Amino acid sequence: MPNTGLKKEHMVDYAEYMDLRAKLEHTPGFFHYYRFAMEDLETRFSMLNEYFSLAGEQNPIVDIRTRLKTFDSIFEKLKRRGFPVTVQSITENLYDVAGVRVICPFIDDVYRVADTLLKQEDIVLIEKKDYIMFPKNNGYRSLHLLIELPVVLPPGRRMIKAEVQLRTIAMEFWANLEHKMRYKRDMDPVLLKGISDELKECAVISNELDRRMQQIHYRIEGEEEEE
């Protein structure tokens, strides 16, 4: 059996895997729509950042990262969530085939950038998940926007779903380390538990740092306005 990159628990679904792959190959421009949606969003955020800079304001974005979900990841998510393994099911049920992550200096910038994006007439908000105000149990903080936006290609105009994650530099630092730990499946369970508990504590410290840095930023801005 060819090496597909599938996890062991999904290797029994190889025939289903190959069937979906074949159908996607015969669906004109399927991944192109998601790629152009992702690139469109990246351009919008870059222009937004440039606008604030030209207006003499602080740039609310320090980095923009994009990610197109691989076919293996798409297949495994459909199976894991119990969705039908079809092309239509991907478009209807998966919101994160195209993903954009926006890194901001401060918490207020996260909300300002998100609000500005959602004011654009052709952006449709499907769902907002505020893990900054309501963090996950493991300490994860970020603002997630599940949206739709139009993409026009030769096969026609389509509304494409995408996920936008917005977070601060501190949140990004924490999330990268937590992600690395989560995929260490061969780690000793006792050690894993200890690291997990310590990361929860770090998430609280990180959030406090974000809040304090925001307040210091307010004070600096206040002094500049008085001058």
Backbone torsions as a table, in degrees:
resi	resn	phi	psi	omega
1	MET	NA	130.0	-178.3
2	PRO	-59.6	153.1	177.1
3	ASN	-76.8	112.7	-176.0
4	THR	-102.4	-16.2	-174.4
5	GLY	87.0	3.3	178.3
6	LEU	-70.0	149.2	173.3
7	LYS	-69.6	156.4	-175.8
8	LYS	-56.0	-40.0	-176.7
9	GLU	-66.9	-15.2	-179.3
10	HIS	-106.5	0.9	-179.1
11	MET	-65.8	-24.8	178.4
12	VAL	-68.7	-15.5	-178.2
13	ASP	-98.0	24.9	-173.2
14	TYR	-58.4	-42.9	-178.8
15	ALA	-63.2	-41.7	178.8
16	GLU	-65.8	-38.3	178.4
17	TYR	-60.6	-48.5	-177.9
18	MET	-68.8	-33.6	178.6
19	ASP	-64.7	-44.2	179.1
20	LEU	-66.2	-40.5	178.5
21	ARG	-59.2	-43.4	-180.0
22	ALA	-64.4	-40.2	-179.8
23	LYS	-66.6	-38.5	178.9
24	LEU	-66.1	-35.8	179.1
25	GLU	-65.6	-22.6	179.1
26	HIS	-103.5	13.5	175.2
27	THR	-104.3	106.6	-173.1
28	PRO	-53.4	121.4	171.9
29	GLY	65.2	21.4	-173.7
30	PHE	-53.1	-57.6	-177.2
31	PHE	-74.7	-21.5	177.6
32	HIS	-62.4	-38.8	179.3
33	TYR	-60.0	-45.6	-179.4
34	TYR	-67.9	-39.4	180.0
35	ARG	-63.9	-44.0	-179.5
36	PHE	-70.4	-32.1	175.1
37	ALA	-62.9	-43.4	178.9
38	MET	-63.0	-45.2	179.9
39	GLU	-68.5	-33.9	176.4
40	ASP	-61.5	-46.8	-179.6
41	LEU	-64.2	-40.6	178.5
42	GLU	-59.9	-41.5	178.5
43	THR	-65.3	-42.1	179.3
44	ARG	-60.0	-44.0	-179.3
45	PHE	-67.9	-37.8	177.9
46	SER	-63.6	-42.0	178.9
47	MET	-66.4	-38.8	177.6
48	LEU	-61.1	-45.2	179.6
49	ASN	-62.3	-41.6	179.3
50	GLU	-66.0	-37.3	179.2
51	TYR	-60.0	-48.4	-179.4
52	PHE	-64.0	-35.7	179.0
53	SER	-65.4	-45.0	179.4
54	LEU	-66.6	-27.0	178.9
55	ALA	-81.6	2.1	177.4
56	GLY	82.4	13.7	179.2
57	GLU	-101.8	164.9	178.2
58	GLN	-66.9	140.2	175.5
59	ASN	-64.7	123.5	-179.2
60	PRO	-83.6	-0.7	-178.1
61	ILE	-129.4	132.5	177.0
62	VAL	-107.2	-19.3	179.7
63	ASP	-161.3	148.8	176.6
64	ILE	-131.2	125.5	-179.0
65	ARG	-125.6	142.6	-179.2
66	THR	-122.9	154.3	179.3
67	ARG	-151.8	126.5	174.9
68	LEU	-102.1	123.8	-176.3
69	LYS	-62.8	137.0	179.3
70	THR	-75.4	161.0	178.7
71	PHE	-60.1	-42.4	179.4
72	ASP	-58.7	-43.5	179.7
73	SER	-66.0	-38.0	177.4
74	ILE	-62.6	-48.4	-179.0
75	PHE	-60.3	-47.0	-177.6
76	GLU	-65.5	-34.2	179.0
77	LYS	-70.5	-39.4	176.1
78	LEU	-58.9	-45.1	-179.2
79	LYS	-67.1	-43.7	-177.6
80	ARG	-63.8	-37.3	-178.6
81	ARG	-88.2	-5.1	179.3
82	GLY	75.7	22.8	178.5
83	PHE	-84.8	155.8	174.5
84	PRO	-59.2	142.4	-179.4
85	VAL	-92.1	77.1	-178.4
86	THR	-139.2	163.5	177.3
87	VAL	-63.3	-42.8	179.8
88	GLN	-62.5	-37.1	179.7
89	SER	-64.0	-35.8	177.4
90	ILE	-61.4	-49.6	-176.6
91	THR	-67.1	-30.8	-176.5
92	GLU	-87.0	-34.6	-168.7
93	ASN	-109.6	-21.2	-178.2
94	LEU	-104.1	120.4	-177.6
95	TYR	-98.2	-7.6	-171.9
96	ASP	-117.4	25.0	174.2
97	VAL	-60.8	-43.1	172.5
98	ALA	-104.2	125.5	-178.7
99	GLY	-129.3	139.1	176.5
100	VAL	-129.3	131.4	177.6
101	ARG	-115.5	129.3	-178.4
102	VAL	-116.1	124.1	-179.1
103	ILE	-104.3	127.3	-176.0
104	CYS	-119.0	156.5	178.3
105	PRO	-67.7	-44.2	-172.8
106	PHE	-129.9	161.5	-179.8
107	ILE	-59.4	-42.5	179.6
108	ASP	-59.7	-34.6	178.5
109	ASP	-64.6	-36.6	178.1
110	VAL	-56.1	-49.8	-177.8
111	TYR	-71.7	-34.1	179.3
112	ARG	-65.9	-44.2	179.5
113	VAL	-65.3	-43.3	-179.9
114	ALA	-62.1	-45.9	-179.5
115	ASP	-62.7	-40.0	180.0
116	THR	-64.7	-41.6	177.4
117	LEU	-61.5	-46.0	-174.3
118	LEU	-71.4	-14.1	176.4
119	LYS	-79.4	-13.1	179.4
120	GLN	-70.6	131.6	-168.8
121	GLU	-62.1	-29.2	-176.2
122	ASP	-95.2	6.4	176.0
123	ILE	-97.7	124.6	-180.0
124	VAL	-109.5	120.5	177.2
125	LEU	-81.7	123.3	175.9
126	ILE	-91.6	-46.0	-178.6
127	GLU	-160.1	143.9	174.5
128	LYS	-116.6	130.3	178.0
129	LYS	-120.0	108.1	-175.7
130	ASP	-97.2	91.0	178.1
131	TYR	-87.1	5.8	172.7
132	ILE	-84.6	-49.6	176.4
133	MET	-72.2	-34.3	-177.5
134	PHE	-129.2	78.6	-175.6
135	PRO	-64.4	156.2	175.8
136	LYS	-69.0	165.5	-176.8
137	ASN	-60.1	-28.7	-178.7
138	ASN	-84.0	-1.6	178.7
139	GLY	103.2	-4.9	-177.4
140	TYR	-61.1	132.2	177.3
141	ARG	-129.9	134.2	177.4
142	SER	-179.0	159.3	173.8
143	LEU	-106.7	122.0	-179.0
144	HIS	-109.0	132.2	174.3
145	LEU	-118.6	122.3	172.8
146	LEU	-100.5	116.8	-170.9
147	ILE	-131.1	170.0	168.9
148	GLU	-126.6	145.2	175.4
149	LEU	-145.4	152.2	-177.2
150	PRO	-79.1	139.1	173.0
151	VAL	-129.5	127.8	-178.3
152	VAL	-111.8	117.3	176.9
153	LEU	-131.8	169.5	-179.4
154	PRO	-50.4	-37.4	177.5
155	PRO	-66.2	-15.6	178.5
156	GLY	136.6	175.5	179.4
157	ARG	-88.5	131.4	179.0
158	ARG	-135.9	147.6	171.8
159	MET	-89.7	122.1	-174.5
160	ILE	-111.8	132.8	177.8
161	LYS	-80.7	144.7	177.7
162	ALA	-150.7	155.5	176.3
163	GLU	-111.7	131.0	175.6
164	VAL	-114.9	124.7	175.2
165	GLN	-109.4	129.6	178.2
166	LEU	-122.2	131.7	-178.5
167	ARG	-155.7	166.5	177.5
168	THR	-84.1	171.9	177.9
169	ILE	-60.0	-43.0	-179.4
170	ALA	-64.1	-41.3	178.6
171	MET	-64.1	-38.4	179.6
172	GLU	-66.4	-42.7	178.6
173	PHE	-58.9	-46.9	-179.6
174	TRP	-64.6	-46.4	-175.7
175	ALA	-63.0	-37.4	179.4
176	ASN	-64.0	-40.9	179.8
177	LEU	-70.4	-40.1	179.0
178	GLU	-65.0	-38.5	178.9
179	HIS	-63.6	-40.8	178.9
180	LYS	-62.6	-42.0	179.1
181	MET	-65.8	-39.2	-174.9
182	ARG	-62.7	-28.0	-176.9
183	TYR	-97.7	8.8	173.4
184	LYS	-89.4	74.5	-173.6
185	ARG	-69.8	-22.1	-177.5
186	ASP	-92.9	7.8	-178.8
187	MET	-72.8	146.5	177.3
188	ASP	-57.1	128.4	-175.8
189	PRO	-55.7	-38.0	-179.6
190	VAL	-66.8	-43.9	178.0
191	LEU	-64.3	-41.3	179.3
192	LEU	-60.9	-42.8	179.5
193	LYS	-63.7	-42.4	180.0
194	GLY	-63.0	-42.6	178.9
195	ILE	-66.5	-40.8	179.0
196	SER	-59.8	-44.8	179.5
197	ASP	-64.5	-39.3	179.8
198	GLU	-68.0	-36.7	177.5
199	LEU	-64.3	-35.8	176.7
200	LYS	-61.4	-42.1	178.2
201	GLU	-64.7	-40.7	179.3
202	CYS	-63.8	-33.9	178.9
203	ALA	-63.4	-39.4	178.1
204	VAL	-66.3	-44.2	179.2
205	ILE	-63.3	-43.1	179.8
206	SER	-61.0	-42.0	179.6
207	ASN	-65.2	-40.8	178.1
208	GLU	-63.4	-39.7	177.2
209	LEU	-62.0	-44.6	177.9
210	ASP	-57.2	-45.6	-177.4
211	ARG	-65.5	-43.2	-178.8
212	ARG	-67.7	-41.1	178.6
213	MET	-63.9	-35.6	177.2
214	GLN	-62.7	-44.2	179.9
215	GLN	-65.0	-40.0	177.2
216	ILE	-62.7	-39.9	178.7
217	HIS	-62.0	-41.4	177.2
218	TYR	-59.3	-44.1	-177.5
219	ARG	-65.5	-39.7	178.3
220	ILE	-64.4	-44.3	179.0
221	GLU	-62.5	-39.1	178.8
222	GLY	-61.8	-41.1	178.4
223	GLU	-65.8	-40.5	-179.1
224	GLU	-65.2	-37.2	179.9
225	GLU	-67.5	-37.7	180.0
226	GLU	-67.5	-33.9	179.0
227	GLU	-69.0	NA	NA
